[in-house]
Amino acid sequence: MDTEQPTNRLFTTSNVISLLRLALTVPVVITLLNKQYIVAFVLCWAGAFTDWLDGYVARKTNTVSEWGKIIDPFADKVLVGAVVVMMFIQNLLPAWFVIAVIARDIAIMAGAAIARKRMKTVLPSLMSGKLAVSAIALTGVVAMWTSGIARDGLIMLSCALMALSLWDYAKRLHGLLR
């Protein structure tokens, strides 16, 4: 199937799926506040599924949009950020890790804003970024049930992948702006 240029349409099926993931943040936060970890776990996996689904739908229906390139990663960052903050509040994740996750997301969003302003386009996510978010999600899931070596090992893996993704995003931005 030939890929078309991204459109400026806001209300595509894939964008609505991304917006649903953004809205899913509220029940996830509520379930974490109430220590309903099994429900939070299911909701987080539903969010992960919608992350895959929105991209699949956009590609299959040739409805990739500039809005989708903004909404999708924004929904990811809000959901992941809310989850790690709530897990810190519940004493499930250390503060330094939560700060690292949020600082990485702020840096990526700032770079994306610079690229958008200079190049008039929204750059797609990189695989290293998707891997970092997956590792952070897995860390959160494990942290709901244990604070031992498995959680700590996943925190270190997440940090390594966050550093790699920041390097990749910075390298791409530098190359594009030269």
C-alpha positions as CSV (number, residue, x, y, z in Angstrom):
1,M,0.0,0.0,0.0
2,D,1.5,3.4,-0.9
3,T,2.0,5.8,1.9
4,E,0.4,9.2,1.5
5,Q,1.7,12.4,3.0
6,P,0.4,13.1,6.5
7,T,-2.8,15.0,6.5
8,N,-3.9,17.8,8.9
9,R,-7.1,16.0,9.9
10,L,-7.7,15.9,13.6
11,F,-10.5,13.4,13.9
12,T,-9.2,10.3,12.3
13,T,-9.9,6.8,13.8
14,S,-6.3,6.5,14.9
15,N,-6.3,10.0,16.6
16,V,-9.5,9.1,18.4
17,I,-7.8,6.0,19.7
18,S,-4.9,8.1,20.9
19,L,-7.3,10.5,22.6
20,L,-8.9,7.6,24.4
21,R,-5.5,6.6,25.7
22,L,-5.1,10.1,27.0
23,A,-8.5,9.9,28.7
24,L,-7.5,6.5,30.1
25,T,-5.0,8.3,32.4
26,V,-7.8,9.4,34.7
27,P,-9.0,5.9,35.7
28,V,-5.4,4.6,35.9
29,V,-4.6,7.4,38.4
30,I,-7.7,6.6,40.4
31,T,-7.0,2.9,40.5
32,L,-3.4,3.5,41.6
33,L,-4.6,6.0,44.3
34,N,-6.9,3.3,45.6
35,K,-4.1,0.6,45.4
36,Q,-6.2,-1.4,42.9
37,Y,-3.1,-2.7,41.2
38,I,-4.7,-5.5,39.2
39,V,-7.2,-3.0,37.7
40,A,-4.4,-0.5,37.1
41,F,-2.4,-3.2,35.4
42,V,-5.2,-4.1,33.1
43,L,-5.9,-0.5,32.2
44,C,-2.2,0.1,31.6
45,W,-2.1,-2.8,29.2
46,A,-5.2,-1.5,27.5
47,G,-3.3,1.8,27.1
48,A,-0.3,-0.1,25.6
49,F,-2.7,-1.9,23.2
50,T,-4.2,1.4,22.0
51,D,-0.6,2.7,21.4
52,W,-0.1,-0.2,19.0
53,L,-3.6,0.0,17.6
54,D,-3.5,3.7,16.7
55,G,-0.4,3.3,14.7
56,Y,-1.6,0.2,13.0
57,V,-4.9,1.8,12.0
58,A,-3.2,5.0,10.8
59,R,-0.9,3.0,8.5
60,K,-3.5,0.5,7.2
61,T,-6.0,3.3,6.4
62,N,-3.5,5.8,5.1
63,T,-4.7,8.3,7.7
64,V,-1.3,9.2,9.2
65,S,-1.8,12.8,10.3
66,E,0.3,15.7,11.7
67,W,-2.1,15.8,14.6
68,G,-1.6,12.1,15.2
69,K,2.2,12.6,15.4
70,I,1.5,15.0,18.2
71,I,-1.4,13.4,20.0
72,D,0.1,9.8,20.1
73,P,3.4,10.6,21.8
74,F,1.7,13.3,24.1
75,A,-0.8,10.6,25.2
76,D,2.0,8.2,25.9
77,K,4.0,10.8,27.9
78,V,0.9,11.9,30.0
79,L,-0.1,8.3,30.8
80,V,3.5,7.2,31.6
81,G,4.2,10.3,33.6
82,A,1.0,10.0,35.6
83,V,1.7,6.3,36.3
84,V,5.3,6.9,37.5
85,V,4.2,9.9,39.7
86,M,1.4,7.8,41.2
87,M,3.8,4.9,41.8
88,F,6.2,7.3,43.5
89,I,3.4,8.6,45.7
90,Q,2.6,4.9,46.6
91,N,6.3,4.4,47.4
92,L,6.7,1.9,44.6
93,L,9.3,3.8,42.6
94,P,12.2,6.1,43.7
95,A,12.0,9.8,43.2
96,W,15.2,10.0,41.1
97,F,13.7,7.5,38.6
98,V,10.5,9.4,38.3
99,I,12.4,12.6,37.7
100,A,14.5,10.9,35.1
101,V,11.4,9.7,33.2
102,I,9.7,13.1,33.3
103,A,13.0,15.0,32.4
104,R,13.5,12.7,29.4
105,D,10.0,13.3,28.2
106,I,10.3,17.1,28.6
107,A,13.6,17.1,26.7
108,I,12.1,15.1,23.8
109,M,9.0,17.4,23.7
110,A,11.3,20.4,23.6
111,G,13.3,18.9,20.8
112,A,10.2,18.1,18.9
113,A,8.9,21.7,19.3
114,I,12.2,23.0,18.0
115,A,12.1,20.6,15.0
116,R,8.4,21.6,14.3
117,K,9.2,25.3,14.4
118,R,12.2,25.1,12.2
119,M,11.1,22.4,9.7
120,K,7.3,22.8,9.8
121,T,6.8,19.1,10.3
122,V,6.4,16.7,13.2
123,L,9.0,14.0,13.4
124,P,8.0,10.4,14.1
125,S,9.0,8.5,17.2
126,L,12.2,6.5,17.1
127,M,12.4,2.8,18.0
128,S,14.8,3.5,20.8
129,G,12.1,5.7,22.3
130,K,9.5,3.0,22.0
131,L,11.8,0.5,23.7
132,A,12.5,3.0,26.5
133,V,8.8,3.5,27.1
134,S,8.2,-0.3,27.0
135,A,10.9,-0.8,29.6
136,I,9.5,1.9,31.8
137,A,6.0,0.3,31.6
138,L,7.5,-3.1,32.5
139,T,9.3,-1.5,35.4
140,G,6.0,-0.1,36.6
141,V,4.2,-3.4,36.3
142,V,6.9,-5.3,38.2
143,A,7.1,-2.5,40.8
144,M,3.3,-3.0,41.6
145,W,4.2,-6.4,43.1
146,T,7.9,-6.3,44.2
147,S,10.5,-3.9,45.3
148,G,13.4,-6.3,44.9
149,I,16.1,-7.0,42.5
150,A,13.8,-7.5,39.5
151,R,12.3,-4.0,39.9
152,D,15.8,-2.5,40.5
153,G,17.2,-4.3,37.4
154,L,14.4,-3.0,35.3
155,I,14.9,0.5,36.6
156,M,18.5,0.3,35.4
157,L,17.5,-1.2,32.0
158,S,14.9,1.6,31.7
159,C,17.6,4.2,32.5
160,A,20.0,2.8,29.9
161,L,17.2,2.8,27.2
162,M,16.2,6.3,28.2
163,A,19.8,7.5,27.7
164,L,20.0,5.7,24.4
165,S,16.7,7.2,23.2
166,L,17.8,10.7,24.3
167,W,21.1,10.2,22.3
168,D,19.2,9.1,19.2
169,Y,16.7,11.9,19.4
170,A,19.4,14.5,20.0
171,K,21.5,13.0,17.1
172,R,18.6,13.2,14.7
173,L,17.7,16.7,15.7
174,H,21.3,17.9,15.4
175,G,21.5,16.3,11.9
176,L,18.3,17.8,10.8
177,L,19.1,21.3,12.0
178,R,22.6,21.5,10.5
